[in-house]
């Protein structure tokens, strides 16, 4: 190809790119772009609901100014596999959490029949002292734990579906109404290959 042909191809690419840029600017102007992000879905109703909404800073659900999230790093696990868990509690505005003891969270596992099979705090000792934790807007507390698939009696749980529930242990300023904020995730434990 001669040099003139390459120039024509480059000019055509430049013109096409320029046309895309102009079209984008025209669409932004037509939408009244004033520096704010457009609504992601024009079909979302503006009527108030009680459903918590994700915060712009955090990708999880909020109940008022506080949000909690539970991450299980997967949905399907082989029997006997250790399950890593991460609990996050975040605030949209400056806030102080009040605690009756040194416990900051709890975890429970419930089977498909609604029976609790494991609780993280069972038989654990916590310092019996009140404490406060102040967070600035957008700050988050994170806690990492694991469940080895054993029930409260130390036995391997059977294969099946389980709900893991995380709870923040914080209280209101009068040290009442503790542990009201929860998040949950459903997992499935698959039979191990060694099972008969």
C-alpha positions in Angstrom: 0.0 0.0 0.0 1.4 3.4 -0.8 1.8 6.3 1.7 -1.3 8.1 0.4 -3.5 5.0 1.0 -2.2 4.8 4.7 -3.0 8.5 5.1 -6.6 8.0 3.9 -7.1 5.1 6.3 -5.7 7.1 9.2 -7.9 10.1 8.3 -11.0 7.8 8.1 -10.2 6.4 11.5 -9.7 9.9 12.9 -13.0 11.1 11.5 -14.8 8.1 12.9 -13.3 8.7 16.3 -14.2 12.4 16.1 -17.8 11.5 15.2 -18.1 9.2 18.2 -16.8 11.9 20.5 -19.2 14.5 19.1 -22.2 12.1 19.4 -21.2 11.4 23.1 -21.1 15.2 23.8 -24.5 15.7 22.1 -26.1 12.9 24.1 -24.6 14.3 27.4 -25.9 17.7 26.6 -29.4 16.4 25.7 -29.5 14.6 29.1 -28.7 17.8 30.9 -25.3 16.5 32.1 -24.3 18.8 35.0 -21.4 16.7 36.2 -23.6 14.2 37.9 -23.9 10.6 36.9 -27.2 9.8 35.2 -29.7 7.4 36.9 -28.7 3.8 36.0 -32.2 2.8 35.4 -35.1 5.1 34.3 -37.6 2.4 35.4 -36.8 2.6 39.1 -39.8 3.9 41.0 -39.3 7.0 43.2 -41.8 5.7 45.8 -40.2 5.1 49.2 -39.7 1.5 50.2 -38.3 -0.2 53.3 -35.7 -2.1 51.2 -32.2 -1.1 52.1 -30.1 0.4 49.3 -26.4 0.1 48.5 -24.3 3.1 49.5 -22.2 4.8 46.8 -19.1 4.1 48.8 -19.8 0.5 49.6 -21.3 -2.2 47.4 -23.6 -3.6 50.1 -26.9 -3.0 51.8 -27.5 -0.2 54.4 -30.2 0.0 57.1 -30.3 3.8 57.5 -26.8 5.2 58.1 -25.2 1.8 58.9 -24.5 -1.1 56.5 -23.3 -4.6 57.0 -21.9 -7.2 54.6 -20.9 -10.9 54.8 -18.6 -12.3 52.2 -18.2 -16.1 51.9 -15.7 -16.1 48.9 -17.8 -18.7 47.1 -21.2 -20.5 47.1 -20.2 -24.1 46.6 -17.9 -25.9 49.0 -16.7 -29.5 49.3 -17.5 -31.3 52.6 -14.7 -30.6 55.0 -13.4 -27.5 53.2 -12.7 -24.5 55.5 -15.0 -21.6 54.6 -13.4 -18.1 54.8 -15.8 -15.4 56.0 -15.4 -11.6 56.1 -17.8 -9.3 57.9 -17.8 -5.5 57.2 -19.8 -2.9 59.1 -19.7 0.6 57.6 -21.3 4.0 58.3 -22.5 6.8 55.9 -22.1 9.5 58.6 -20.0 9.9 61.7 -21.2 7.5 64.4 -20.2 5.8 67.6 -20.8 2.1 68.3 -21.4 1.0 71.9 -20.5 -2.5 73.0 -21.5 -4.3 76.3 -18.5 -6.6 76.0 -15.3 -7.1 74.0 -17.4 -9.0 71.4 -17.8 -7.0 68.1 -19.7 -9.5 66.0 -21.2 -13.0 65.9 -21.8 -15.7 63.2 -24.3 -18.4 63.0 -25.0 -21.2 60.5 -28.5 -22.4 60.0 -29.5 -25.5 58.0 -32.2 -25.8 55.4 -34.8 -26.7 58.1 -34.1 -23.5 60.0 -32.1 -25.2 62.8 -28.9 -23.4 64.0 -26.0 -25.9 63.7 -23.1 -23.6 64.6 -22.5 -20.4 66.5 -19.1 -18.7 66.5 -19.5 -17.2 70.0 -20.6 -20.4 71.7 -18.4 -21.2 74.6 -16.1 -18.2 73.9 -15.2 -15.8 76.8 -15.5 -12.1 76.2 -14.2 -9.4 78.5 -17.2 -7.9 80.4 -16.3 -4.3 79.8 -18.3 -1.6 77.9 -16.5 0.0 75.0 -17.1 2.6 72.3 -15.8 2.7 68.7 -16.2 6.0 66.8 -16.2 5.9 63.0 -16.1 8.8 60.5 -18.3 9.0 57.5 -17.3 6.3 55.0 -15.3 4.3 57.5 -15.6 0.6 58.0 -14.8 -2.1 60.5 -13.8 -5.5 59.0 -13.4 -8.9 60.7 -12.1 -12.1 59.2 -13.2 -15.5 60.4 -13.6 -19.1 59.2 -16.0 -22.0 59.6 -14.5 -25.5 59.4 -18.0 -27.0 58.7 -18.2 -28.5 62.2 -21.4 -28.2 64.2 -21.6 -27.1 67.8 -20.9 -30.6 68.9 -17.7 -30.8 66.8 -19.2 -33.0 64.1 -19.0 -32.5 60.3 -22.3 -31.1 59.1 -23.9 -33.1 56.3 -24.0 -32.0 52.7 -26.7 -29.5 51.9 -27.7 -25.8 51.8 -26.8 -23.6 54.7 -27.4 -19.9 55.6 -24.6 -18.1 57.3 -25.7 -15.1 59.3 -23.4 -12.3 60.5 -24.4 -9.9 63.2 -22.8 -6.7 64.5 -22.8 -6.7 68.3 -23.0 -2.9 68.6 -25.7 -1.3 70.7 -27.5 2.0 70.9 -26.0 4.7 73.2 -27.9 3.4 76.2 -26.3 -0.1 75.6 -29.7 -1.4 74.6 -30.9 -3.0 71.3 -27.6 -4.8 70.7 -27.1 -7.0 67.7 -29.9 -5.7 65.6 -27.9 -5.4 62.3 -27.4 -8.6 60.4 -26.4 -9.9 56.9 -26.6 -13.4 55.5 -25.4 -15.5 52.7 -26.5 -18.9 51.4 -23.9 -21.6 50.6 -24.0 -25.2 49.5 -21.8 -28.0 50.9 -21.3 -30.8 48.4 -20.6 -34.4 49.4 -16.9 -35.3 49.4 -15.7 -37.7 46.9 -14.7 -40.2 49.6 -18.3 -40.5 50.8 -19.9 -43.9 50.1 
